[in-house]
């Protein structure tokens, strides 16, 4: 019965896997600043080769820097959410009391 279910659900599972990979790649591209930095380098090269005008360069550069700032802000917000006081704190509990005392190495129980 489980084998039949696996066979029948294989296309659905495969489709979910593909969608998951696409989402992972999109998230990686959205959160990776190397793509934007490469675009800035390419833009600089196009300006130096006179393929674009100074006005086009400045306009496109402003857009890329705005995207880079937005990415850095998003990364800082995610970092801040991950390191809140609640998630970063820990509690150390120590056992023993005066009646039972503490166990010391070399003592028998």
The 8 nearest C-alpha neighbors of each residue, nearest first, counted from 0:
[[1, 3, 2, 4, 5, 6, 7, 8],
 [2, 0, 4, 3, 5, 6, 7, 8],
 [3, 1, 5, 4, 0, 6, 7, 8],
 [2, 4, 6, 0, 1, 5, 7, 8],
 [5, 3, 1, 7, 2, 6, 8, 0],
 [6, 4, 2, 8, 3, 7, 9, 1],
 [7, 5, 3, 9, 4, 8, 2, 10],
 [6, 8, 4, 5, 9, 3, 10, 11],
 [7, 9, 5, 11, 6, 10, 4, 12],
 [8, 10, 12, 6, 11, 7, 5, 13],
 [11, 9, 13, 12, 8, 14, 7, 6],
 [10, 12, 14, 8, 13, 9, 15, 7],
 [13, 11, 9, 15, 14, 10, 8, 16],
 [14, 12, 16, 10, 11, 15, 9, 17],
 [13, 15, 11, 17, 16, 12, 10, 18],
 [16, 14, 12, 18, 13, 17, 19, 11],
 [17, 15, 13, 19, 14, 18, 12, 20],
 [18, 16, 20, 14, 19, 15, 21, 13],
 [19, 17, 21, 15, 20, 16, 22, 14],
 [18, 20, 16, 22, 17, 21, 15, 23],
 [19, 21, 23, 17, 22, 18, 24, 16],
 [22, 20, 18, 24, 23, 19, 25, 17],
 [21, 23, 25, 19, 20, 24, 26, 18],
 [22, 24, 20, 26, 21, 25, 27, 19],
 [25, 23, 27, 21, 22, 26, 28, 20],
 [24, 26, 22, 28, 27, 23, 29, 21],
 [27, 25, 29, 23, 28, 24, 30, 22],
 [26, 28, 24, 30, 25, 29, 31, 23],
 [27, 29, 25, 31, 26, 30, 24, 34],
 [28, 30, 26, 27, 31, 25, 70, 32],
 [29, 31, 27, 28, 26, 32, 70, 74],
 [32, 30, 28, 33, 29, 27, 34, 35],
 [31, 33, 35, 34, 36, 30, 67, 70],
 [32, 34, 36, 35, 31, 37, 38, 28],
 [35, 33, 37, 32, 36, 38, 31, 28],
 [34, 36, 38, 32, 37, 33, 39, 63],
 [35, 37, 33, 39, 38, 34, 32, 40],
 [38, 36, 40, 34, 39, 35, 33, 41],
 [37, 39, 41, 35, 36, 40, 42, 34],
 [38, 40, 42, 36, 37, 41, 43, 35],
 [41, 39, 43, 37, 42, 38, 44, 36],
 [40, 42, 38, 44, 43, 39, 37, 45],
 [41, 43, 39, 45, 40, 44, 38, 46],
 [44, 42, 40, 46, 41, 45, 39, 47],
 [43, 45, 47, 41, 46, 42, 48, 40],
 [44, 46, 42, 48, 50, 43, 47, 51],
 [47, 45, 49, 43, 44, 51, 48, 50],
 [46, 48, 44, 49, 45, 43, 50, 51],
 [47, 49, 45, 46, 50, 44, 51, 43],
 [50, 48, 46, 47, 51, 45, 52, 44],
 [51, 49, 45, 48, 46, 52, 47, 44],
 [52, 50, 46, 49, 45, 55, 56, 53],
 [53, 51, 55, 54, 56, 46, 49, 50],
 [52, 54, 56, 55, 57, 51, 46, 58],
 [53, 55, 57, 56, 52, 58, 51, 59],
 [56, 54, 58, 52, 53, 57, 59, 51],
 [55, 57, 53, 59, 54, 58, 60, 52],
 [56, 58, 60, 54, 55, 59, 61, 53],
 [59, 57, 55, 61, 60, 56, 54, 62],
 [58, 60, 62, 56, 61, 57, 55, 63],
 [61, 59, 57, 63, 62, 58, 56, 64],
 [60, 62, 64, 58, 59, 63, 57, 65],
 [63, 61, 59, 65, 60, 64, 66, 58],
 [64, 62, 66, 60, 65, 61, 67, 59],
 [63, 65, 67, 61, 66, 62, 68, 60],
 [66, 64, 62, 68, 63, 67, 61, 69],
 [67, 65, 69, 63, 64, 68, 70, 62],
 [66, 68, 64, 70, 65, 69, 63, 71],
 [67, 69, 65, 71, 70, 66, 64, 72],
 [70, 68, 66, 72, 67, 71, 73, 65],
 [71, 69, 67, 73, 68, 72, 66, 74],
 [70, 72, 74, 68, 73, 69, 75, 67],
 [73, 71, 69, 75, 70, 74, 68, 76],
 [72, 74, 70, 76, 71, 75, 69, 77],
 [73, 75, 71, 77, 72, 76, 78, 70],
 [76, 74, 78, 72, 77, 73, 79, 71],
 [77, 75, 79, 73, 78, 74, 80, 72],
 [78, 76, 80, 74, 79, 75, 81, 73],
 [79, 77, 75, 81, 76, 80, 74, 82],
 [78, 80, 76, 82, 77, 81, 75, 83],
 [81, 79, 77, 78, 82, 83, 76, 75],
 [80, 82, 78, 79, 83, 77, 86, 87],
 [83, 81, 79, 80, 87, 86, 78, 84],
 [82, 84, 86, 85, 80, 81, 87, 79],
 [83, 85, 87, 86, 88, 82, 81, 80],
 [86, 84, 83, 88, 87, 82, 89, 81],
 [85, 87, 83, 84, 88, 82, 81, 89],
 [88, 86, 84, 85, 82, 83, 89, 81],
 [89, 87, 85, 86, 84, 90, 83, 82],
 [90, 88, 91, 87, 86, 85, 84, 92],
 [89, 91, 92, 88, 93, 87, 85, 86],
 [92, 90, 93, 89, 94, 88, 87, 95],
 [91, 93, 90, 94, 89, 95, 96, 88],
 [94, 92, 91, 95, 96, 101, 90, 100],
 [95, 93, 92, 96, 101, 100, 102, 99],
 [96, 94, 101, 100, 99, 93, 97, 98],
 [95, 97, 100, 98, 99, 94, 101, 93],
 [96, 98, 100, 99, 95, 101, 94, 102],
 [99, 97, 96, 100, 95, 101, 94, 102],
 [100, 98, 96, 97, 95, 101, 102, 94],
 [99, 101, 97, 96, 95, 98, 102, 94],
 [102, 100, 95, 103, 99, 96, 94, 97],
 [101, 103, 104, 100, 106, 108, 95, 107],
 [102, 104, 106, 105, 101, 107, 100, 108],
 [105, 103, 106, 102, 107, 101, 108, 100],
 [104, 106, 103, 107, 102, 108, 101, 100],
 [107, 105, 104, 103, 108, 102, 101, 100],
 [108, 106, 105, 104, 102, 103, 101, 100],
 [107, 106, 102, 105, 103, 104, 101, 99]]
